[in-house]
Amino acid sequence: MPKNNPSSSALSAMLAKTVGELVAEDFRRAHVFSQFGIDFCCGGGKALSIACERAGADSDQVLLALNSATLTGTQEDKLNQLPLDELMAYIETTHHQYVRKKAPLLIEYAEKMVRAHGKNYQEIIPFAGWIRALVDDLLPHLAKEEQILFPAIRALSQGEHIESCFGHIGNPINAMQYEHEEAGQILQKLHALTNGFTPPEYACTTWRVCYATLAEFEVDLHRHIHLENNILFPKALNLVSA
């Protein structure tokens, strides 16, 4: 094996790490996982070896692809180093606001598309309903994070004693992670329904814009969930276990 390649022990160690840990080290690994159909946000708690097996991906090929991704100082590294209050502020101003801005557009595009073409292309009729389900899941979720979980994490990070109705901070974290999984499952249904957000040749402009917006929305949501599941939440739990 060439000297500049990682050793077999290093590769074994990488397989033992969770997908979320690997992405937390360098977010560009998320693109590798996406290429192999490996869920790096909702499924980020699985060891890479298990994630490869479940995705039907060749672990050797995944490792080669990961090794080719250069590890340098990225925005993800900077976010990982932020104090928790600054990280939560970033999540709110970047990702929460993105969801609130794009969600109404997604609903508008989806309903317009189905109204115009559902009669002739019945396979798209469920599409608007699933978009609505995704938005209906996400908007209350954001409010719960901003009004309940994030203030509690902020208080813990400042050494304050918190009295709350939810008990241990792990309880609302588990609830938010469960809701992340629900959103991920809806996205999987949308993937299957839209052939990976690929519009057919006969698709009109609204149809194409809708799929493109949804693909962009998914990328942002993956980043959003990754920052919470794999960076923010573990650090918050460390505050009470230290």
N, C-alpha and C positions, 0 to 999 in steps of 0.2 A: 504494500500500500504506500503511495507517495507520502513523503514526510509532512506535506502541508494538509493532508487529510486527517480528520479526527481519528483517534484510536478506536478499537472495537469497544473498549470499556467506556469511552466517551459516548459512542453511539448507543450503547446499552443504557447508559444513564439518561440519554435524551428520550429513549423509548419509555423509561420509567417515569419521566416527568409528565405532569398533566398538560393537556393542550393549552389550557389557560395560562399556565406558568411560562410556557414557551412563547406564547404571543406577548405576554407581559414583558419579556426580555427584549423583544423586537416585533413591532406590529406588522412588519412586512411578511413575517411568517404566516399571518392570517391569509394573505393572498395565496400562499402555497397550499394551505389547508383547504381554501375554497376550491382550488383547482382539482383537488382529490376528493371533494365532497365531504370533507371533515368539518363538523360543526365546532367552531372555536369559541362561540359565545355561550349559548345555552348548554352545550356539551363540553364546556371547558374544564369541567372537573374530572374528566376521564383521563387515564394514562394514555399517552400517545399510542402505545401498542394496542390497547383495547379500541381506541378510536379508529385506528387503521383497519382493524379486523371488522368492526361494525360498518365501516364505509366501503368495505371490499377493496381497500387500497393496499398496494404492495408496500410494506414498511420500508424496504430497502430503497425503493424509488422516492418515497416521501423523505427519508433521511438525506438522500442525495440532493433533493430539491431544497431542503432546509439548509443544508451545508453551503449551497451556492448563494444563499441570501446573505449578503454582507452585513455584519453587525456593526453599525456605527451609531453615533449620537442622533437619534431621531426625536420627533415630537413626542412619541410614545415614551421614550426614556425620560424626557422632561416632565411629562405628566406623572410618571411613576414616582418622581422625586418631590412632587408638590406636597405641601402640608394638606391635610385632609379637608380643611375648610376651603382652600383654594381649588382643590380637585372637585369638590362638590359644586362650587360656584361655576367652574368650567363646564361641568356636566349640564347644569341648569341652563346656562346662557348659550351653550353650543348645541347640545343634543335635545334638551327638553323644548327649547324654543323652536328648533328645527321641526320636531314632531308637530307642535301646535301650528306652525306655519304651513306645513305640507299636507297635513291630514285632511283639511277641508278641500284642498285641491284634488287629492286622490279620490275622495268621495264624489266630487263634482265630475271629474273625468270618467270615473267608473260608471256612474249612473247614466251619464250622457251616452257613453259607448254602448251600454246594454240596451238603452231605449232605442238607439238608432239601428243596432245590428242584431239584437237578441232574437228577433223573429226569424231571421235567415240563418243565424249561426247560434243554435240553441246551446252549444257547449259553453258559451260565455255567460249564460244567464246567471249561474251562481256567483260570478265574479264580484259584482257589486256588493252582494251580501257578505262575502268574506272580507272585502275591504272595510265595510262598515263594522264587522266583528273585530277586526284588528284595531281600528280606531277606538271603538267602544272599550276595548281592553286597555289600550295605552293611556288614554287621557285621564281616567281616574287613577291609574297607576302612578303617573307623574305627580298628581296632587298628593297622593299618600307619601311619596318620597319627600316632596318639598315641605309638607306640613307636619309629618310625623318622624320619619326615619332620619332624614338629613339633620334636622335640629338636634335629635338625640345623639347622633354621631358627632356633631359639632360640639355639643356640650361635653361628651366624653373626651374628645381630643383636647379640650381646654382644662381637663382635670376636674370638671364639675360633677357633682352627684346628681343623677337623674331619677326622678320618680315618675313612673309612667304606668299606663294600664296594660302594657304589653310584656312586662317582666324583663327577661334577659334580652339584650339587643339582638341576639341570634334569632329570636322569634319573628320580628318584622323582616329581618334579612332573609330568612327562609321563605316568608310569604312573598317577598319581592322576586326572589329567584324562581319560585313556582310560577309567578305571573310572567316572568321572562320566558320560561319554557312554553307557556300557553301561547305567547306571541310568536315564538319560534315555530310552533306546530301550525299556526295559521299561515305563516309564511311558507312553510313546506307545502301546504295545500294549494296556495297561490302559485307556487313554483310548478306543481304538477298540472294545475289548470291552464297555465299560460305557456307551457313548454319552456320553462326557465325565462319567463318574461320576453319571449321571442314573438313578435307580432307576425302574423301570416302575410304573405305577399299582397293580399287583397285588403289589408287593414287600412283604414282611413287615418288622417292626421291625428285626430283625437285618440284613437286606439293606440297609435305608436307613441304619442306623448304620454299617455297613461302608463303604458308598460315601462317606458324609460324612467318616468318619475318613480314608479314602484321599485325599479331596480336600484335607483339612487337612494330611495328611502330604506331599502334593505341594508345597503352598505353602511349607512349612517346608524341604523339600529344595531347592527352587529358591533360597530365600534362602541356605541353607547352601552350595550349590555356587557361587552367585554370589560370596559372601564369599571363598571360596577361589580360584576361577578368576580373578576380576577384580580382587581387592584383595590378598589374602595372597600368592599365588604370584608376581604381577609384582613386588611389593616384595621378595620373597625373592630373585628373580633379579637384581634391581638391586643387591643386596648384593655379589654376586660379579662384577658387570660394572662397578661404580663404580671 
